[in-house]
Amino acid sequence: MSHYRKYTDKQLLALLPQNDEAAFSAIYDRYWERLFVIAYNRVKDTPTSEDIVHDVFAGLWANRASIDIDALENYLAVAVKYAVLTKLKKQARERTFLLSQDATVTDRPVEDAVQARQLLELIQTEIERLPEKCRLIFKYSREKGMPVKDIAHQLHLSPKTIENQLAKAVRHLRVAVRSFLHIFF
């Protein structure tokens, strides 16, 4: 492993498509701290910064067979910056949603809040009733916010299969919610 430290970025990159884990580790050791600093300077949160850097390296490894990188350090730095922007946008959307939910719940009468809680419990129960693979795909998509392409890659399935499973889950939840709403309206 120590001899990999002497390799240039280009030499290490050439070894990645051959599934050379030692070359990947050398890249990781060479750049993880710099990438962490880039992420941390923007998000000011250690666990989030670590997650971002991990995701960038996971993406590099996952795409090792098809990568075409000229300047590795620049590529990784830009990947971290984009990952940071994506994370910040997602956090902003979550904050906006939570604030709107708080305002909505406090403005409603108690009965509406109880019905809303029951509806959320029903949805969670119905999600758990989905077939295992369908439930896993749905959770990756909705809870983790993963795009179809990434889910397909992680589960070794085609994107079309992922889309079909998501449509199946949504149909199932729509039917369950519709029957629940008929009770109250």
C-alpha positions in Angstrom: 0.0 0.0 0.0 2.8 2.4 0.8 4.1 2.3 -2.7 0.8 3.7 -3.9 1.6 7.0 -2.2 4.3 7.6 -4.8 1.9 7.2 -7.7 0.5 10.2 -9.5 -3.2 10.9 -9.6 -3.3 9.7 -13.2 -1.6 6.4 -12.3 -4.1 5.8 -9.4 -7.1 6.7 -11.7 -5.9 4.2 -14.3 -6.0 1.5 -11.6 -9.5 2.2 -10.4 -11.3 0.5 -13.4 -9.3 -2.6 -12.5 -11.1 -2.6 -9.1 -7.8 -1.8 -7.3 -9.0 -1.0 -3.8 -5.5 0.0 -2.7 -5.4 2.7 -5.4 -8.8 3.9 -4.2 -7.5 4.0 -0.6 -4.5 6.0 -1.7 -6.8 8.6 -3.4 -8.9 8.7 -0.3 -6.0 9.1 2.0 -4.6 11.8 -0.2 -7.7 13.9 -0.5 -10.2 13.2 2.2 -9.0 15.9 4.6 -8.9 18.6 1.9 -12.4 17.7 0.8 -13.7 17.6 4.4 -12.4 21.2 4.9 -14.2 22.3 1.7 -17.4 20.8 2.9 -17.0 22.0 6.5 -16.3 25.6 5.5 -19.7 25.6 3.8 -22.0 23.6 6.1 -20.3 24.1 9.5 -21.3 20.7 10.6 -18.9 17.8 11.1 -21.2 14.8 10.5 -22.8 16.4 7.5 -19.4 17.3 6.1 -18.2 13.7 6.6 -21.3 12.4 4.9 -20.8 14.6 1.9 -17.1 13.6 1.5 -18.1 9.9 2.0 -20.8 10.3 -0.7 -18.3 11.8 -3.2 -15.8 9.0 -2.6 -18.6 6.4 -2.9 -19.6 8.0 -6.2 -16.0 7.8 -7.4 -15.8 4.1 -6.5 -19.3 3.3 -7.9 -18.4 4.9 -11.3 -14.8 3.7 -11.4 -15.3 1.7 -14.6 -16.5 4.7 -16.6 -14.6 7.7 -15.1 -12.7 10.0 -17.3 -11.0 12.5 -15.1 -8.1 14.8 -16.1 -7.5 16.6 -12.8 -8.5 14.5 -9.9 -8.2 17.1 -7.2 -10.3 19.6 -9.1 -12.9 16.9 -9.9 -13.2 15.9 -6.3 -13.4 19.5 -5.1 -16.1 20.4 -7.5 -18.0 17.2 -6.7 -17.9 18.2 -3.0 -19.1 21.7 -3.8 -22.1 20.4 -5.8 -22.9 17.9 -3.0 -22.8 20.7 -0.5 -25.2 22.8 -2.6 -27.5 19.9 -3.0 -27.5 19.2 0.8 -28.1 22.9 1.6 -31.0 23.0 -0.9 -32.5 19.9 0.6 -32.1 21.2 4.2 -33.8 24.5 3.1 -36.7 22.6 1.6 -37.1 20.5 4.8 -37.0 23.6 7.0 -39.7 25.3 4.8 -41.8 22.2 4.9 -41.5 21.8 8.7 -42.3 25.5 9.3 -45.4 25.2 7.0 -46.4 22.0 8.8 -46.0 23.7 12.3 -48.1 26.7 11.2 -50.8 24.4 9.6 -51.1 22.2 12.7 -51.3 25.1 15.1 -54.0 26.8 13.1 -56.3 23.8 13.0 -58.9 22.7 15.5 -57.9 19.7 17.6 -60.1 17.3 15.6 -58.2 18.2 12.4 -54.9 17.7 14.1 -56.0 14.3 15.3 -57.2 13.3 11.9 -53.9 14.5 10.4 -51.9 12.4 12.9 -54.1 9.4 12.1 -53.6 9.9 8.4 -49.8 10.0 8.9 -49.9 6.8 11.0 -52.0 5.1 8.3 -49.5 6.1 5.7 -46.6 4.8 7.7 -48.5 1.5 8.4 -49.3 1.2 4.7 -45.6 1.8 3.8 -44.6 -1.0 6.1 -47.2 -3.3 4.4 -45.6 -2.8 1.0 -43.6 -5.8 -0.3 -40.0 -5.7 1.0 -38.2 -4.5 -2.2 -41.0 -2.0 -3.0 -40.8 -0.6 0.5 -37.0 -0.4 0.4 -37.1 1.5 -3.0 -39.9 3.8 -1.7 -37.9 4.6 1.4 -34.7 5.3 -0.6 -36.7 7.6 -2.8 -38.8 9.4 -0.3 -36.9 9.4 3.0 -33.3 9.6 1.7 -34.2 11.5 -1.4 -32.2 9.3 -3.7 -32.7 9.6 -7.4 -34.0 6.6 -9.4 -30.6 6.1 -11.1 -28.8 5.9 -7.8 -31.3 3.5 -6.3 -31.1 1.3 -9.4 -27.3 1.3 -9.2 -27.3 0.5 -5.5 -29.8 -2.3 -5.8 -28.5 -3.7 -9.1 -31.8 -3.2 -10.8 -32.8 -1.3 -13.9 -34.1 2.3 -13.5 -37.4 1.1 -15.2 -37.9 -1.5 -12.4 -37.3 1.2 -9.8 -39.9 3.5 -11.5 -42.4 0.7 -11.6 -41.9 -0.2 -8.0 -42.3 3.5 -7.0 -45.5 3.7 -9.1 -46.8 0.6 -7.4 -46.1 2.0 -3.9 -47.8 5.3 -4.8 -50.9 3.5 -6.1 -51.1 1.4 -3.0 -50.8 4.5 -0.7 -53.3 6.5 -2.8 -55.9 3.7 -2.4 -55.3 3.5 1.4 -55.5 7.3 1.8 -58.6 7.6 -0.4 -60.4 5.0 1.8 -59.3 6.9 4.9 -60.5 10.2 3.6 -63.9 8.8 2.7 -64.5 8.1 6.3 -64.1 11.7 7.3 -65.5 13.6 4.3 
